[in-house]
Amino acid sequence: MAVTEIQAGKNGPYRMKGGVVTIIDAQGNETVVERPRISLCRCGHSQTKPLCDGTHKTCGFVADEVTVRWADEPS
């Protein structure tokens, strides 16, 4: 299985490294994105959701400083 890395940018998007990503919208439509990196919107204001369009820079988005840990992840 290919390893995917997701990094949360400070007050910005989730940046994914991994190659091929399948995005499925609420209606079940699939879009396959094949790139070495993509950025996913966290602010909710992107016009290209789920992909980031840079709107977080102008909308005042402030992200949580810590990401959520999985319940079964060791401390």
N, CA, C and O atoms as a Tripos MOL2 file, in Angstrom:
@<TRIPOS>MOLECULE
protein
  300   299    75     0     0
PROTEIN
NO_CHARGES

@<TRIPOS>ATOM
      1 N           0.8430   -1.1780    0.0000 N.3       1 MET1
      2 CA          0.0000    0.0000    0.0000 C.3       1 MET1
      3 C           0.8870    1.2410    0.0000 C.2       1 MET1
      4 O           1.8750    1.3040    0.7320 O.2       1 MET1
      5 N           0.5400    2.2100   -0.8080 N.am      2 ALA2
      6 CA          1.3050    3.4540   -0.8760 C.3       2 ALA2
      7 C           1.1150    4.2640    0.3990 C.2       2 ALA2
      8 O           0.0340    4.2820    0.9860 O.2       2 ALA2
      9 N           2.1610    4.9180    0.8050 N.am      3 VAL3
     10 CA          2.1090    5.7480    2.0000 C.3       3 VAL3
     11 C           1.6710    7.1460    1.5960 C.2       3 VAL3
     12 O           2.1950    7.7200    0.6420 O.2       3 VAL3
     13 N           0.7100    7.6880    2.3240 N.am      4 THR4
     14 CA          0.2450    9.0450    2.0950 C.3       4 THR4
     15 C           0.5770    9.8670    3.3180 C.2       4 THR4
     16 O           0.3750    9.4230    4.4490 O.2       4 THR4
     17 N           1.0830   11.0580    3.0960 N.am      5 GLU5
     18 CA          1.3880   11.9660    4.1930 C.3       5 GLU5
     19 C           0.4230   13.1360    4.1180 C.2       5 GLU5
     20 O           0.2190   13.7130    3.0500 O.2       5 GLU5
     21 N          -0.1700   13.4850    5.2520 N.am      6 ILE6
     22 CA         -1.0550   14.6410    5.3370 C.3       6 ILE6
     23 C          -0.4820   15.5750    6.3890 C.2       6 ILE6
     24 O          -0.2930   15.1880    7.5420 O.2       6 ILE6
     25 N          -0.2080   16.8040    5.9820 N.am      7 GLN7
     26 CA          0.3590   17.7860    6.8910 C.3       7 GLN7
     27 C          -0.5860   18.9830    6.9810 C.2       7 GLN7
     28 O          -1.0020   19.5340    5.9610 O.2       7 GLN7
     29 N          -0.9190   19.3780    8.2060 N.am      8 ALA8
     30 CA         -1.7700   20.5470    8.4230 C.3       8 ALA8
     31 C          -0.9040   21.7940    8.3820 C.2       8 ALA8
     32 O           0.0410   21.9260    9.1600 O.2       8 ALA8
     33 N          -1.2250   22.7050    7.4770 N.am      9 GLY9
     34 CA         -0.4990   23.9640    7.4110 C.3       9 GLY9
     35 C          -0.9940   24.9140    8.4960 C.2       9 GLY9
     36 O          -2.1700   24.8750    8.8560 O.2       9 GLY9
     37 N          -0.1290   25.7520    9.0140 N.am     10 LYS10
     38 CA         -0.5360   26.7080   10.0440 C.3      10 LYS10
     39 C          -1.5580   27.6680    9.4260 C.2      10 LYS10
     40 O          -1.2420   28.4350    8.5170 O.2      10 LYS10
     41 N          -2.7840   27.6040    9.9390 N.am     11 ASN11
     42 CA         -3.8960   28.4310    9.4420 C.3      11 ASN11
     43 C          -4.0910   28.2830    7.9360 C.2      11 ASN11
     44 O          -4.4640   29.2330    7.2480 O.2      11 ASN11
     45 N          -3.8330   27.0850    7.4410 N.am     12 GLY12
     46 CA         -3.9670   26.8280    6.0110 C.3      12 GLY12
     47 C          -4.5170   25.4450    5.7490 C.2      12 GLY12
     48 O          -5.1160   24.8340    6.6340 O.2      12 GLY12
     49 N          -4.3190   24.9460    4.5430 N.am     13 PRO13
     50 CA         -4.9260   23.6800    4.1390 C.3      13 PRO13
     51 C          -4.2050   22.4660    4.6930 C.2      13 PRO13
     52 O          -3.1240   22.5650    5.2740 O.2      13 PRO13
     53 N          -4.8480   21.2980    4.4930 N.am     14 TYR14
     54 CA         -4.1660   20.0280    4.6790 C.3      14 TYR14
     55 C          -3.4110   19.7750    3.3830 C.2      14 TYR14
     56 O          -4.0120   19.8120    2.3090 O.2      14 TYR14
     57 N          -2.1180   19.5210    3.4540 N.am     15 ARG15
     58 CA         -1.3260   19.2330    2.2740 C.3      15 ARG15
     59 C          -1.0500   17.7400    2.2460 C.2      15 ARG15
     60 O          -0.4810   17.1790    3.1830 O.2      15 ARG15
     61 N          -1.4630   17.1040    1.1510 N.am     16 MET16
     62 CA         -1.3110   15.6600    1.0070 C.3      16 MET16
     63 C          -0.2330   15.3360   -0.0070 C.2      16 MET16
     64 O          -0.1510   15.9520   -1.0690 O.2      16 MET16
     65 N           0.5960   14.3560    0.3380 N.am     17 LYS17
     66 CA          1.5700   13.7960   -0.5990 C.3      17 LYS17
     67 C           1.1860   12.3390   -0.7710 C.2      17 LYS17
     68 O           0.9180   11.6490    0.2130 O.2      17 LYS17
     69 N           1.1540   11.8700   -1.9920 N.am     18 GLY18
     70 CA          0.8120   10.4700   -2.1240 C.3      18 GLY18
     71 C           0.5650    9.9820   -3.5180 C.2      18 GLY18
     72 O           0.6900    8.7790   -3.7480 O.2      18 GLY18
     73 N           0.2270   10.8130   -4.4610 N.am     19 GLY19
     74 CA          0.0510   10.3370   -5.8280 C.3      19 GLY19
     75 C          -1.3630   10.3480   -6.3340 C.2      19 GLY19
     76 O          -1.7780   11.3320   -6.9450 O.2      19 GLY19
     77 N          -2.1320    9.2870   -6.1050 N.am     20 VAL20
     78 CA         -3.4780    9.1680   -6.6440 C.3      20 VAL20
     79 C          -4.5000    9.2510   -5.5110 C.2      20 VAL20
     80 O          -4.4290    8.4950   -4.5420 O.2      20 VAL20
     81 N          -5.4500   10.1760   -5.6430 N.am     21 VAL21
     82 CA         -6.4950   10.3580   -4.6390 C.3      21 VAL21
     83 C          -7.8420   10.2990   -5.3440 C.2      21 VAL21
     84 O          -8.0270   10.9290   -6.3850 O.2      21 VAL21
     85 N          -8.7870    9.5420   -4.7820 N.am     22 THR22
     86 CA        -10.1540    9.5230   -5.2970 C.3      22 THR22
     87 C         -11.0120   10.3700   -4.3730 C.2      22 THR22
     88 O         -11.1210   10.0860   -3.1810 O.2      22 THR22
     89 N         -11.6250   11.4190   -4.9300 N.am     23 ILE23
     90 CA        -12.5080   12.3050   -4.1720 C.3      23 ILE23
     91 C         -13.9340   11.9470   -4.5440 C.2      23 ILE23
     92 O         -14.2840   11.9190   -5.7230 O.2      23 ILE23
     93 N         -14.7640   11.6700   -3.5360 N.am     24 ILE24
     94 CA        -16.1680   11.3110   -3.7580 C.3      24 ILE24
     95 C         -17.0280   12.3830   -3.1060 C.2      24 ILE24
     96 O         -16.9290   12.6160   -1.9010 O.2      24 ILE24
     97 N         -17.8810   13.0440   -3.9090 N.am     25 ASP25
     98 CA        -18.7150   14.1090   -3.3630 C.3      25 ASP25
     99 C         -19.9740   13.5340   -2.7100 C.2      25 ASP25
    100 O         -20.1840   12.3210   -2.7090 O.2      25 ASP25
    101 N         -20.8060   14.4150   -2.1570 N.am     26 ALA26
    102 CA        -22.0050   13.9940   -1.4170 C.3      26 ALA26
    103 C         -23.0050   13.2390   -2.2880 C.2      26 ALA26
    104 O         -23.8190   12.4760   -1.7690 O.2      26 ALA26
    105 N         -22.9560   13.4390   -3.5950 N.am     27 GLN27
    106 CA        -23.8530   12.7260   -4.5100 C.3      27 GLN27
    107 C         -23.2600   11.4130   -5.0080 C.2      27 GLN27
    108 O         -23.8950   10.6960   -5.7800 O.2      27 GLN27
    109 N         -22.0480   11.0990   -4.5690 N.am     28 GLY28
    110 CA        -21.4020    9.8520   -4.9660 C.3      28 GLY28
    111 C         -20.5690    9.9540   -6.2300 C.2      28 GLY28
    112 O         -20.0670    8.9400   -6.7150 O.2      28 GLY28
    113 N         -20.4080   11.1540   -6.7750 N.am     29 ASN29
    114 CA        -19.5850   11.3490   -7.9700 C.3      29 ASN29
    115 C         -18.1090   11.2560   -7.5960 C.2      29 ASN29
    116 O         -17.6640   11.8600   -6.6200 O.2      29 ASN29
    117 N         -17.3650   10.4980   -8.3790 N.am     30 GLU30
    118 CA        -15.9470   10.3020   -8.1030 C.3      30 GLU30
    119 C         -15.0820   11.1290   -9.0470 C.2      30 GLU30
    120 O         -15.3570   11.2200  -10.2430 O.2      30 GLU30
    121 N         -14.0440   11.7220   -8.4960 N.am     31 THR31
    122 CA        -13.0220   12.4120   -9.2820 C.3      31 THR31
    123 C         -11.6750   11.8530   -8.8350 C.2      31 THR31
    124 O         -11.3590   11.8540   -7.6450 O.2      31 THR31
    125 N         -10.8970   11.3850   -9.7800 N.am     32 VAL32
    126 CA         -9.5690   10.8710   -9.4670 C.3      32 VAL32
    127 C          -8.5650   11.9750   -9.7670 C.2      32 VAL32
    128 O          -8.5120   12.4990  -10.8800 O.2      32 VAL32
    129 N          -7.7730   12.3180   -8.7620 N.am     33 VAL33
    130 CA         -6.7420   13.3400   -8.8880 C.3      33 VAL33
    131 C          -5.4020   12.6360   -8.7780 C.2      33 VAL33
    132 O          -5.1000   12.0090   -7.7620 O.2      33 VAL33
    133 N          -4.6020   12.7430   -9.8290 N.am     34 GLU34
    134 CA         -3.2870   12.0990   -9.8340 C.3      34 GLU34
    135 C          -2.2240   13.1860   -9.9040 C.2      34 GLU34
    136 O          -1.8770   13.6830  -10.9760 O.2      34 GLU34
    137 N          -1.7220   13.5350   -8.7320 N.am     35 ARG35
    138 CA         -0.6820   14.5450   -8.5980 C.3      35 ARG35
    139 C           0.2250   14.1300   -7.4490 C.2      35 ARG35
    140 O          -0.2010   13.3780   -6.5720 O.2      35 ARG35
    141 N           1.4500   14.6000   -7.4370 N.am     36 PRO36
    142 CA          2.3120   14.2510   -6.3140 C.3      36 PRO36
    143 C           1.8650   14.9230   -5.0160 C.2      36 PRO36
    144 O           2.1420   14.4140   -3.9300 O.2      36 PRO36
    145 N           1.1740   16.0660   -5.1180 N.am     37 ARG37
    146 CA          0.6890   16.7910   -3.9290 C.3      37 ARG37
    147 C          -0.6300   17.4870   -4.2450 C.2      37 ARG37
    148 O          -0.8360   17.9840   -5.3530 O.2      37 ARG37
    149 N          -1.5160   17.5150   -3.2600 N.am     38 ILE38
    150 CA         -2.7260   18.3260   -3.3670 C.3      38 ILE38
    151 C          -2.9610   18.9920   -2.0130 C.2      38 ILE38
    152 O          -2.4700   18.5210   -0.9870 O.2      38 ILE38
    153 N          -3.7110   20.0820   -2.0190 N.am     39 SER39
    154 CA         -4.0560   20.7910   -0.7890 C.3      39 SER39
    155 C          -5.5580   20.7590   -0.6170 C.2      39 SER39
    156 O          -6.3020   21.1240   -1.5270 O.2      39 SER39
    157 N          -6.0110   20.3190    0.5590 N.am     40 LEU40
    158 CA         -7.4340   20.2290    0.8660 C.3      40 LEU40
    159 C          -7.8460   21.3790    1.7700 C.2      40 LEU40
    160 O          -7.1540   21.6980    2.7370 O.2      40 LEU40
    161 N          -8.9800   22.0040    1.4510 N.am     41 CYS41
    162 CA         -9.4850   23.1580    2.1880 C.3      41 CYS41
    163 C          -9.8390   22.7870    3.6250 C.2      41 CYS41
    164 O         -10.4560   21.7510    3.8720 O.2      41 CYS41
    165 N          -9.4420   23.6420    4.5730 N.am     42 ARG42
    166 CA         -9.8610   23.5060    5.9760 C.3      42 ARG42
    167 C         -10.7340   24.6660    6.4080 C.2      42 ARG42
    168 O         -11.4500   24.5510    7.4030 O.2      42 ARG42
    169 N         -10.6970   25.7840    5.6900 N.am     43 CYS43
    170 CA        -11.4250   26.9710    6.1400 C.3      43 CYS43
    171 C         -12.9030   26.9200    5.7700 C.2      43 CYS43
    172 O         -13.7200   27.5910    6.4010 O.2      43 CYS43
    173 N         -13.2570   26.1310    4.7510 N.am     44 GLY44
    174 CA        -14.6440   26.0240    4.3280 C.3      44 GLY44
    175 C         -15.0820   27.0770    3.3300 C.2      44 GLY44
    176 O         -16.2490   27.0940    2.9380 O.2      44 GLY44
    177 N         -14.1840   27.9580    2.9040 N.am     45 HIS45
    178 CA        -14.5570   29.0520    2.0060 C.3      45 HIS45
    179 C         -14.0390   28.9040    0.5810 C.2      45 HIS45
    180 O         -14.3110   29.7620   -0.2590 O.2      45 HIS45
    181 N         -13.3030   27.8420    0.2900 N.am     46 SER46
    182 CA        -12.7460   27.6460   -1.0410 C.3      46 SER46
    183 C         -13.8600   27.5070   -2.0740 C.2      46 SER46
    184 O         -14.8860   26.8780   -1.8130 O.2      46 SER46
    185 N         -13.6490   28.0960   -3.2380 N.am     47 GLN47
    186 CA        -14.5920   27.9480   -4.3480 C.3      47 GLN47
    187 C         -14.3290   26.6600   -5.1300 C.2      47 GLN47
    188 O         -15.0810   26.3220   -6.0440 O.2      47 GLN47
    189 N         -13.2710   25.9490   -4.7720 N.am     48 THR48
    190 CA        -12.9100   24.7070   -5.4630 C.3      48 THR48
    191 C         -12.9040   23.5230   -4.5030 C.2      48 THR48
    192 O         -12.1460   22.5720   -4.6920 O.2      48 THR48
    193 N         -13.7630   23.5800   -3.4550 N.am     49 LYS49
    194 CA        -13.8030   22.5100   -2.4530 C.3      49 LYS49
    195 C         -13.9640   21.1610   -3.1320 C.2      49 LYS49
    196 O         -14.6870   21.0480   -4.1220 O.2      49 LYS49
    197 N         -13.3150   20.1600   -2.6240 N.am     50 PRO50
    198 CA        -12.5500   20.0960   -1.3950 C.3      50 PRO50
    199 C         -11.1190   20.6130   -1.5360 C.2      50 PRO50
    200 O         -10.3720   20.6200   -0.5570 O.2      50 PRO50
    201 N         -10.7210   21.0480   -2.7390 N.am     51 LEU51
    202 CA         -9.3650   21.5340   -2.9320 C.3      51 LEU51
    203 C          -9.2440   22.9830   -2.4550 C.2      51 LEU51
    204 O         -10.2070   23.7470   -2.5230 O.2      51 LEU51
    205 N          -8.0820   23.3450   -1.9820 N.am     52 CYS52
    206 CA         -7.8060   24.6880   -1.4840 C.3      52 CYS52
    207 C          -7.5780   25.6430   -2.6550 C.2      52 CYS52
    208 O          -6.9060   25.2960   -3.6260 O.2      52 CYS52
    209 N          -8.1430   26.8490   -2.5550 N.am     53 ASP53
    210 CA         -7.8790   27.8800   -3.5570 C.3      53 ASP53
    211 C          -7.1850   29.1060   -2.9530 C.2      53 ASP53
    212 O          -7.0560   30.1350   -3.6160 O.2      53 ASP53
    213 N          -6.7410   28.9960   -1.7070 N.am     54 GLY54
    214 CA         -6.0200   30.0860   -1.0570 C.3      54 GLY54
    215 C          -6.8890   31.0740   -0.3000 C.2      54 GLY54
    216 O          -6.3670   32.0350    0.2650 O.2      54 GLY54
    217 N          -8.2040   30.8660   -0.2710 N.am     55 THR55
    218 CA         -9.1140   31.7960    0.3900 C.3      55 THR55
    219 C          -8.8300   31.9360    1.8800 C.2      55 THR55
    220 O          -9.1460   32.9700    2.4680 O.2      55 THR55
    221 N          -8.2360   30.9080    2.5100 N.am     56 HIS56
    222 CA         -7.9270   30.9830    3.9480 C.3      56 HIS56
    223 C          -7.0730   32.2020    4.2690 C.2      56 HIS56
    224 O          -7.1010   32.6950    5.3960 O.2      56 HIS56
    225 N          -6.3150   32.6950    3.2950 N.am     57 LYS57
    226 CA         -5.4410   33.8550    3.5140 C.3      57 LYS57
    227 C          -6.2280   35.1450    3.6950 C.2      57 LYS57
    228 O          -5.7320   36.0840    4.3170 O.2      57 LYS57
    229 N          -7.4540   35.2100    3.1600 N.am     58 THR58
    230 CA         -8.2310   36.4550    3.2000 C.3      58 THR58
    231 C          -9.4940   36.3900    4.0650 C.2      58 THR58
    232 O         -10.1300   37.4150    4.3090 O.2      58 THR58
    233 N          -9.8600   35.1830    4.5310 N.am     59 CYS59
    234 CA        -11.1190   35.0540    5.2840 C.3      59 CYS59
    235 C         -10.9250   35.0540    6.7940 C.2      59 CYS59
    236 O         -11.9000   34.9750    7.5420 O.2      59 CYS59
    237 N          -9.6750   35.1420    7.2530 N.am     60 GLY60
    238 CA         -9.4180   35.1680    8.6970 C.3      60 GLY60
    239 C          -9.4110   33.8050    9.3660 C.2      60 GLY60
    240 O          -9.5960   33.7140   10.5790 O.2      60 GLY60
    241 N          -9.2010   32.7480    8.5980 N.am     61 PHE61
    242 CA         -9.2100   31.4010    9.1490 C.3      61 PHE61
    243 C          -8.0800   31.2080   10.1520 C.2      61 PHE61
    244 O          -6.9260   31.5360    9.8760 O.2      61 PHE61
    245 N          -8.4280   30.6690   11.3260 N.am     62 VAL62
    246 CA         -7.4460   30.3200   12.3520 C.3      62 VAL62
    247 C          -7.6920   28.8650   12.7250 C.2      62 VAL62
    248 O          -8.7670   28.5090   13.2070 O.2      62 VAL62
    249 N          -6.6820   28.0290   12.4980 N.am     63 ALA63
    250 CA         -6.8070   26.5930   12.7420 C.3      63 ALA63
    251 C          -6.4740   26.2470   14.1850 C.2      63 ALA63
    252 O          -5.7690   26.9900   14.8680 O.2      63 ALA63
    253 N          -6.9890   25.1090   14.6410 N.am     64 ASP64
    254 CA         -6.5720   24.5690   15.9290 C.3      64 ASP64
    255 C          -5.0790   24.2660   15.8570 C.2      64 ASP64
    256 O          -4.5700   23.8960   14.7990 O.2      64 ASP64
    257 N          -4.3870   24.4190   16.9630 N.am     65 GLU65
    258 CA         -2.9500   24.1960   16.9880 C.3      65 GLU65
    259 C          -2.5740   22.7140   17.0050 C.2      65 GLU65
    260 O          -1.4740   22.3500   16.5910 O.2      65 GLU65
    261 N          -3.4780   21.8610   17.4790 N.am     66 VAL66
    262 CA         -3.1810   20.4410   17.6330 C.3      66 VAL66
    263 C          -4.1940   19.6270   16.8370 C.2      66 VAL66
    264 O          -5.3880   19.9240   16.8470 O.2      66 VAL66
    265 N          -3.7110   18.6070   16.1560 N.am     67 THR67
    266 CA         -4.6200   17.7230   15.4400 C.3      67 THR67
    267 C          -5.1840   16.6770   16.3980 C.2      67 THR67
    268 O          -4.6350   16.4520   17.4770 O.2      67 THR67
    269 N          -6.2540   16.0570   16.0080 N.am     68 VAL68
    270 CA         -6.9270   15.0520   16.8370 C.3      68 VAL68
    271 C          -6.1360   13.7500   16.8180 C.2      68 VAL68
    272 O          -5.6270   13.3380   15.7760 O.2      68 VAL68
    273 N          -6.0400   13.1120   17.9720 N.am     69 ARG69
    274 CA         -5.3870   11.8000   18.0480 C.3      69 ARG69
    275 C          -6.4680   10.7190   17.9590 C.2      69 ARG69
    276 O          -7.5870   10.8950   18.4410 O.2      69 ARG69
    277 N          -6.1080    9.6060   17.3330 N.am     70 TRP70
    278 CA         -7.0030    8.4570   17.2840 C.3      70 TRP70
    279 C          -7.1070    7.8590   18.6780 C.2      70 TRP70
    280 O          -6.1440    7.8990   19.4440 O.2      70 TRP70
    281 N          -8.2580    7.3110   19.0090 N.am     71 ALA71
    282 CA         -8.4910    6.7360   20.3300 C.3      71 ALA71
    283 C          -7.5180    5.5910   20.6280 C.2      71 ALA71
    284 O          -7.1270    5.4090   21.7810 O.2      71 ALA71
    285 N          -7.1210    4.8140   19.6080 N.am     72 ASP72
    286 CA         -6.2290    3.6680   19.8360 C.3      72 ASP72
    287 C          -4.7620    4.0050   19.6010 C.2      72 ASP72
    288 O          -3.9200    3.1070   19.5880 O.2      72 ASP72
    289 N          -4.4400    5.2800   19.4160 N.am     73 GLU73
    290 CA         -3.0580    5.6970   19.2060 C.3      73 GLU73
    291 C          -2.3370    5.8100   20.5470 C.2      73 GLU73
    292 O          -2.8780    6.3850   21.4920 O.2      73 GLU73
    293 N          -1.1330    5.2720   20.6390 N.am     74 PRO74
    294 CA         -0.4090    5.3750   21.9100 C.3      74 PRO74
    295 C          -0.0510    6.8130   22.2210 C.2      74 PRO74
    296 O           0.2210    7.6000   21.3150 O.2      74 PRO74
    297 N          -0.0490    7.1590   23.4940 N.am     75 SER75
    298 CA          0.2740    8.5350   23.9210 C.3      75 SER75
    299 C           1.7560    8.7570   23.9500 C.2      75 SER75
    300 O           2.2090    9.8520   24.2850 O.2      75 SER75
@<TRIPOS>BOND
     1     1     2 1
     2     2     3 1
     3     3     4 2
     4     3     5 am
     5     5     6 1
     6     6     7 1
     7     7     8 2
     8     7     9 am
     9     9    10 1
    10    10    11 1
    11    11    12 2
    12    11    13 am
    13    13    14 1
    14    14    15 1
    15    15    16 2
    16    15    17 am
    17    17    18 1
    18    18    19 1
    19    19    20 2
    20    19    21 am
    21    21    22 1
    22    22    23 1
    23    23    24 2
    24    23    25 am
    25    25    26 1
    26    26    27 1
    27    27    28 2
    28    27    29 am
    29    29    30 1
    30    30    31 1
    31    31    32 2
    32    31    33 am
    33    33    34 1
    34    34    35 1
    35    35    36 2
    36    35    37 am
    37    37    38 1
    38    38    39 1
    39    39    40 2
    40    39    41 am
    41    41    42 1
    42    42    43 1
    43    43    44 2
    44    43    45 am
    45    45    46 1
    46    46    47 1
    47    47    48 2
    48    47    49 am
    49    49    50 1
    50    50    51 1
    51    51    52 2
    52    51    53 am
    53    53    54 1
    54    54    55 1
    55    55    56 2
    56    55    57 am
    57    57    58 1
    58    58    59 1
    59    59    60 2
    60    59    61 am
    61    61    62 1
    62    62    63 1
    63    63    64 2
    64    63    65 am
    65    65    66 1
    66    66    67 1
    67    67    68 2
    68    67    69 am
    69    69    70 1
    70    70    71 1
    71    71    72 2
    72    71    73 am
    73    73    74 1
    74    74    75 1
    75    75    76 2
    76    75    77 am
    77    77    78 1
    78    78    79 1
    79    79    80 2
    80    79    81 am
    81    81    82 1
    82    82    83 1
    83    83    84 2
    84    83    85 am
    85    85    86 1
    86    86    87 1
    87    87    88 2
    88    87    89 am
    89    89    90 1
    90    90    91 1
    91    91    92 2
    92    91    93 am
    93    93    94 1
    94    94    95 1
    95    95    96 2
    96    95    97 am
    97    97    98 1
    98    98    99 1
    99    99   100 2
   100    99   101 am
   101   101   102 1
   102   102   103 1
   103   103   104 2
   104   103   105 am
   105   105   106 1
   106   106   107 1
   107   107   108 2
   108   107   109 am
   109   109   110 1
   110   110   111 1
   111   111   112 2
   112   111   113 am
   113   113   114 1
   114   114   115 1
   115   115   116 2
   116   115   117 am
   117   117   118 1
   118   118   119 1
   119   119   120 2
   120   119   121 am
   121   121   122 1
   122   122   123 1
   123   123   124 2
   124   123   125 am
   125   125   126 1
   126   126   127 1
   127   127   128 2
   128   127   129 am
   129   129   130 1
   130   130   131 1
   131   131   132 2
   132   131   133 am
   133   133   134 1
   134   134   135 1
   135   135   136 2
   136   135   137 am
   137   137   138 1
   138   138   139 1
   139   139   140 2
   140   139   141 am
   141   141   142 1
   142   142   143 1
   143   143   144 2
   144   143   145 am
   145   145   146 1
   146   146   147 1
   147   147   148 2
   148   147   149 am
   149   149   150 1
   150   150   151 1
   151   151   152 2
   152   151   153 am
   153   153   154 1
   154   154   155 1
   155   155   156 2
   156   155   157 am
   157   157   158 1
   158   158   159 1
   159   159   160 2
   160   159   161 am
   161   161   162 1
   162   162   163 1
   163   163   164 2
   164   163   165 am
   165   165   166 1
   166   166   167 1
   167   167   168 2
   168   167   169 am
   169   169   170 1
   170   170   171 1
   171   171   172 2
   172   171   173 am
   173   173   174 1
   174   174   175 1
   175   175   176 2
   176   175   177 am
   177   177   178 1
   178   178   179 1
   179   179   180 2
   180   179   181 am
   181   181   182 1
   182   182   183 1
   183   183   184 2
   184   183   185 am
   185   185   186 1
   186   186   187 1
   187   187   188 2
   188   187   189 am
   189   189   190 1
   190   190   191 1
   191   191   192 2
   192   191   193 am
   193   193   194 1
   194   194   195 1
   195   195   196 2
   196   195   197 am
   197   197   198 1
   198   198   199 1
   199   199   200 2
   200   199   201 am
   201   201   202 1
   202   202   203 1
   203   203   204 2
   204   203   205 am
   205   205   206 1
   206   206   207 1
   207   207   208 2
   208   207   209 am
   209   209   210 1
   210   210   211 1
   211   211   212 2
   212   211   213 am
   213   213   214 1
   214   214   215 1
   215   215   216 2
   216   215   217 am
   217   217   218 1
   218   218   219 1
   219   219   220 2
   220   219   221 am
   221   221   222 1
   222   222   223 1
   223   223   224 2
   224   223   225 am
   225   225   226 1
   226   226   227 1
   227   227   228 2
   228   227   229 am
   229   229   230 1
   230   230   231 1
   231   231   232 2
   232   231   233 am
   233   233   234 1
   234   234   235 1
   235   235   236 2
   236   235   237 am
   237   237   238 1
   238   238   239 1
   239   239   240 2
   240   239   241 am
   241   241   242 1
   242   242   243 1
   243   243   244 2
   244   243   245 am
   245   245   246 1
   246   246   247 1
   247   247   248 2
   248   247   249 am
   249   249   250 1
   250   250   251 1
   251   251   252 2
   252   251   253 am
   253   253   254 1
   254   254   255 1
   255   255   256 2
   256   255   257 am
   257   257   258 1
   258   258   259 1
   259   259   260 2
   260   259   261 am
   261   261   262 1
   262   262   263 1
   263   263   264 2
   264   263   265 am
   265   265   266 1
   266   266   267 1
   267   267   268 2
   268   267   269 am
   269   269   270 1
   270   270   271 1
   271   271   272 2
   272   271   273 am
   273   273   274 1
   274   274   275 1
   275   275   276 2
   276   275   277 am
   277   277   278 1
   278   278   279 1
   279   279   280 2
   280   279   281 am
   281   281   282 1
   282   282   283 1
   283   283   284 2
   284   283   285 am
   285   285   286 1
   286   286   287 1
   287   287   288 2
   288   287   289 am
   289   289   290 1
   290   290   291 1
   291   291   292 2
   292   291   293 am
   293   293   294 1
   294   294   295 1
   295   295   296 2
   296   295   297 am
   297   297   298 1
   298   298   299 1
   299   299   300 2
@<TRIPOS>SUBSTRUCTURE
     1 MET1         2 RESIDUE 1 A MET
     2 ALA2         6 RESIDUE 1 A ALA
     3 VAL3        10 RESIDUE 1 A VAL
     4 THR4        14 RESIDUE 1 A THR
     5 GLU5        18 RESIDUE 1 A GLU
     6 ILE6        22 RESIDUE 1 A ILE
     7 GLN7        26 RESIDUE 1 A GLN
     8 ALA8        30 RESIDUE 1 A ALA
     9 GLY9        34 RESIDUE 1 A GLY
    10 LYS10       38 RESIDUE 1 A LYS
    11 ASN11       42 RESIDUE 1 A ASN
    12 GLY12       46 RESIDUE 1 A GLY
    13 PRO13       50 RESIDUE 1 A PRO
    14 TYR14       54 RESIDUE 1 A TYR
    15 ARG15       58 RESIDUE 1 A ARG
    16 MET16       62 RESIDUE 1 A MET
    17 LYS17       66 RESIDUE 1 A LYS
    18 GLY18       70 RESIDUE 1 A GLY
    19 GLY19       74 RESIDUE 1 A GLY
    20 VAL20       78 RESIDUE 1 A VAL
    21 VAL21       82 RESIDUE 1 A VAL
    22 THR22       86 RESIDUE 1 A THR
    23 ILE23       90 RESIDUE 1 A ILE
    24 ILE24       94 RESIDUE 1 A ILE
    25 ASP25       98 RESIDUE 1 A ASP
    26 ALA26      102 RESIDUE 1 A ALA
    27 GLN27      106 RESIDUE 1 A GLN
    28 GLY28      110 RESIDUE 1 A GLY
    29 ASN29      114 RESIDUE 1 A ASN
    30 GLU30      118 RESIDUE 1 A GLU
    31 THR31      122 RESIDUE 1 A THR
    32 VAL32      126 RESIDUE 1 A VAL
    33 VAL33      130 RESIDUE 1 A VAL
    34 GLU34      134 RESIDUE 1 A GLU
    35 ARG35      138 RESIDUE 1 A ARG
    36 PRO36      142 RESIDUE 1 A PRO
    37 ARG37      146 RESIDUE 1 A ARG
    38 ILE38      150 RESIDUE 1 A ILE
    39 SER39      154 RESIDUE 1 A SER
    40 LEU40      158 RESIDUE 1 A LEU
    41 CYS41      162 RESIDUE 1 A CYS
    42 ARG42      166 RESIDUE 1 A ARG
    43 CYS43      170 RESIDUE 1 A CYS
    44 GLY44      174 RESIDUE 1 A GLY
    45 HIS45      178 RESIDUE 1 A HIS
    46 SER46      182 RESIDUE 1 A SER
    47 GLN47      186 RESIDUE 1 A GLN
    48 THR48      190 RESIDUE 1 A THR
    49 LYS49      194 RESIDUE 1 A LYS
    50 PRO50      198 RESIDUE 1 A PRO
    51 LEU51      202 RESIDUE 1 A LEU
    52 CYS52      206 RESIDUE 1 A CYS
    53 ASP53      210 RESIDUE 1 A ASP
    54 GLY54      214 RESIDUE 1 A GLY
    55 THR55      218 RESIDUE 1 A THR
    56 HIS56      222 RESIDUE 1 A HIS
    57 LYS57      226 RESIDUE 1 A LYS
    58 THR58      230 RESIDUE 1 A THR
    59 CYS59      234 RESIDUE 1 A CYS
    60 GLY60      238 RESIDUE 1 A GLY
    61 PHE61      242 RESIDUE 1 A PHE
    62 VAL62      246 RESIDUE 1 A VAL
    63 ALA63      250 RESIDUE 1 A ALA
    64 ASP64      254 RESIDUE 1 A ASP
    65 GLU65      258 RESIDUE 1 A GLU
    66 VAL66      262 RESIDUE 1 A VAL
    67 THR67      266 RESIDUE 1 A THR
    68 VAL68      270 RESIDUE 1 A VAL
    69 ARG69      274 RESIDUE 1 A ARG
    70 TRP70      278 RESIDUE 1 A TRP
    71 ALA71      282 RESIDUE 1 A ALA
    72 ASP72      286 RESIDUE 1 A ASP
    73 GLU73      290 RESIDUE 1 A GLU
    74 PRO74      294 RESIDUE 1 A PRO
    75 SER75      298 RESIDUE 1 A SER
